Structure formats: C-alpha cells, structure tokens
Amino acid sequence: MSYSTITTCVGDFAFQSRVTACVAQEQIARDEPAIPSTILPPMLWAVASASDVEDAYAYALNTGNPNPGGDETVITDGMILAHVQANWPAAPTP
C-alpha cells in the first residue's frame, strides 16, 4: 500500500465522480435524507484505501494508464459499490 497512490486516487476527478454517483444511488436506494456531499470526503478515502482498489490503481499508474480512475477495467463499479456499502455510515439512533 502506498499513501501516495491513495492520495493520487482520491484526487482523480473521474474516480471522485464515480464514487459520488455510487453514493447518490445508494442514498436513493436506502431512502435516506442525507446529502451525498456530507459523506463523500470520508467515503472517497475509504474506497481509495481499500487494498484491491489501491492495488488496481497503482498497477494502472505503473503501466501508464492515462485514466485509471475512470477506467472501469481498472476499478470496477462492483468494487466501488462493495466498498461504499461496507463503509456506509450507520443510521443514527433515535
């Protein structure tokens, strides 16, 4: 794992956009009133820090992929979804 790779991934606009879309879909599917932007920053870090995502992103960078965050063959939608769901904040207790 490389903190540099994770940081580069989090700063990748295409990656940010894909995670944002996933968070928005999950919010709608869960019928939750939370605004995606409130959980997006920590979610970006959680997804980028996942070992499979970080490994795939690092490999893509090392092989010269010009768009690792937007390339669905590097980081699949399924990978993003799995990590978003695993890191979704618990509903507050009433």
C-alpha positions in Angstrom: 0.0 0.0 0.0 1.2 3.5 -0.8 -0.2 6.6 0.7 0.9 8.5 -2.4 -1.2 6.2 -4.6 -4.2 6.6 -2.3 -3.8 10.4 -2.3 -3.5 10.4 -6.1 -6.6 8.2 -6.4 -8.6 10.5 -4.2 -7.6 13.5 -6.2 -8.6 11.8 -9.5 -11.7 13.6 -10.8 -13.0 10.6 -12.7 -12.7 8.4 -9.5 -14.4 11.2 -7.5 -17.2 11.3 -9.9 -17.8 7.5 -9.9 -17.8 7.3 -6.1 -20.1 10.3 -6.0 -22.5 8.6 -8.4 -22.4 5.4 -6.3 -23.1 7.3 -3.1 -26.0 9.1 -4.6 -27.5 5.8 -5.9 -27.1 4.2 -2.5 -28.7 7.2 -0.8 -31.7 6.9 -3.1 -31.9 3.1 -2.7 -31.8 3.4 1.0 -34.3 6.3 1.0 -32.1 8.3 3.3 -32.3 12.1 3.6 -28.5 12.5 4.0 -26.9 14.6 1.3 -24.2 12.7 -0.6 -21.7 15.5 0.0 -21.8 15.0 3.7 -20.4 11.5 3.5 -18.4 11.9 0.3 -15.0 13.0 1.6 -14.6 10.1 4.1 -16.1 7.7 1.6 -13.5 8.7 -1.1 -10.7 7.9 1.3 -12.3 4.6 2.4 -12.8 3.4 -1.2 -9.3 4.5 -2.3 -7.7 2.9 0.7 -9.3 -0.5 0.1 -6.4 -2.8 -0.8 -8.0 -4.1 -4.1 -8.7 -0.5 -5.3 -5.3 0.8 -4.2 -3.6 -2.2 -5.9 -5.5 -1.8 -9.1 -5.0 2.0 -9.2 -1.2 1.6 -8.5 -0.9 -1.0 -11.3 -2.7 1.2 -13.7 -0.4 4.2 -12.9 2.7 2.0 -13.2 1.6 0.7 -16.6 0.9 4.2 -18.0 -3.0 4.1 -18.0 -4.0 7.7 -18.6 -7.3 7.5 -16.9 -7.1 4.9 -14.0 -10.0 6.4 -12.0 -12.3 6.4 -15.0 -11.3 3.1 -16.5 -13.9 0.5 -15.4 -11.4 -2.2 -16.2 -9.1 -0.9 -13.5 -11.6 -0.2 -10.8 -14.9 -1.8 -11.5 -18.3 -0.4 -10.4 -18.7 -3.5 -8.3 -15.5 -2.7 -6.4 -16.7 0.8 -5.7 -20.2 -0.4 -4.7 -18.8 -3.0 -2.4 -16.7 -0.5 -0.5 -19.3 2.2 -0.4 -21.8 -0.3 1.1 -19.2 -1.6 3.6 -18.4 1.9 4.7 -21.9 3.4 4.7 -22.5 5.3 8.0 -24.8 3.6 10.4 -28.2 5.2 10.8 -28.4 7.5 13.9 -30.3 6.0 16.7 -33.5 8.0 17.6 
